[in-house]
Amino acid sequence: MSRPCHDISSRRPLRRGAALTCVFAGVLITGAATGSWPEYAGGHESGGDAGQLVSRSGDRWATAYSPEEYAAVARSLEGEYVGTGIAVVRTADGRIEVSEVHEDSPAEHAGILPGDEIRTIDGAGLDGQPVTDAVGRLRGSDREEHAGPGSTVLLGVVRDGGSWEVEVERARLSVEPVTVAREEPGVTRIHVGAFTRGSAERVRAAVDAVEPGDVILLDLRGNAGGLLTEAADAASAFLDGGLVATYEVRGTEHALHADPGGDTRTPLVVLVDGGTMSSAEMLTGALQDRNRAVIVGSRTFGKGSVQMPSEQPDGSVAELTVGRYVTPSGRTVDDDGIVPDLVVEPGGDAEAEARTVLAGLDTVP
């Protein structure tokens, strides 16, 4: 017989530091059915007191975790996860395709390449399943006996008309949330995959190192969010103070401001898509509202809700919606997302459009 659900008033909040830093943490685990998602984005509802609370809450973004699963959330916010090193995307026709293979990962060693289709996982087909189902199976559950580092997963792969099965080991991996490249003269690309701890400092360092006369391409495609404070701090790299967003926590309004002294002169284009969500949308909305950047790509996901975790009597953790954030102009992004300044339909060459925009922007010496 299931235990009765505890009333919300009996929930025990996590210590203050965890509650403040884990706003938006769950989105890194829950993921969504659109966009490009790394394996650490694939969680699921757990049992225990938190599971019962979540099931009765009616909260579409609520997630329940066992103590072990929530420990994995904490690791993911430090840029660590257990998986094979594959990021996947659901294509327009419903296939699960490899969008990225992390360097020196088990998947790379097994010969998996970007563009490969994953047809089956451990013999089970993926037709009609959301991308988060594939992500969860790739990562494995922390509660499964045969999951975790050292376990293996059998993938049915299709490439260029040929198909085969390959066994790939899971390992504890680290992901660099911010990568910087100068792929062509005059353009510095800063890709932010997630707002994990320390990502804002990396963004600021990347902006400080931009060569004179360069323009910046900030790539937030597939960024499922992360820590709210990191996204706000990342805005400080591009703004000279001022409002980034306001958000509510159980009816009490809070404001996030950029630090003064950011680079407001270097031309900036931001790339987004349907996998850009949560705190990544907050940053996008702030840069758009403050007329700091030209936004290029497809409409973002549309998640403007704020979650905070609370520990339950049995040690499980429920992450429930406590409020919503709005952009500096007062916009909410729930459901509708952010419409780019230059809309590129899914499947179009957003990067080429972004480079055209960048070429037309004046640099400031």
Secondary structure as GFF3:
##gff-version 3
##sequence-region A 1 365
A	DSSP	three_ten_helix	8	10	.	.	.	ID=ss1
A	DSSP	beta_strand	12	13	.	.	.	ID=ss2
A	DSSP	alpha_helix	16	21	.	.	.	ID=ss3
A	DSSP	alpha_helix	27	30	.	.	.	ID=ss4
A	DSSP	beta_strand	36	38	.	.	.	ID=ss5
A	DSSP	three_ten_helix	39	41	.	.	.	ID=ss6
A	DSSP	alpha_helix	48	57	.	.	.	ID=ss7
A	DSSP	beta_strand	63	65	.	.	.	ID=ss8
A	DSSP	alpha_helix	67	77	.	.	.	ID=ss9
A	DSSP	beta_strand	80	83	.	.	.	ID=ss10
A	DSSP	beta_strand	86	90	.	.	.	ID=ss11
A	DSSP	beta_strand	96	101	.	.	.	ID=ss12
A	DSSP	alpha_helix	106	109	.	.	.	ID=ss13
A	DSSP	beta_strand	117	121	.	.	.	ID=ss14
A	DSSP	beta_strand	124	125	.	.	.	ID=ss15
A	DSSP	alpha_helix	131	139	.	.	.	ID=ss16
A	DSSP	beta_strand	152	159	.	.	.	ID=ss17
A	DSSP	beta_strand	162	169	.	.	.	ID=ss18
A	DSSP	beta_strand	171	174	.	.	.	ID=ss19
A	DSSP	beta_strand	178	184	.	.	.	ID=ss20
A	DSSP	beta_strand	187	192	.	.	.	ID=ss21
A	DSSP	alpha_helix	199	208	.	.	.	ID=ss22
A	DSSP	beta_strand	215	219	.	.	.	ID=ss23
A	DSSP	alpha_helix	228	235	.	.	.	ID=ss24
A	DSSP	beta_strand	243	249	.	.	.	ID=ss25
A	DSSP	beta_strand	252	257	.	.	.	ID=ss26
A	DSSP	beta_strand	268	272	.	.	.	ID=ss27
A	DSSP	alpha_helix	279	289	.	.	.	ID=ss28
A	DSSP	beta_strand	294	297	.	.	.	ID=ss29
A	DSSP	beta_strand	305	311	.	.	.	ID=ss30
A	DSSP	beta_strand	317	326	.	.	.	ID=ss31
A	DSSP	beta_strand	342	343	.	.	.	ID=ss32
A	DSSP	alpha_helix	350	360	.	.	.	ID=ss33
###
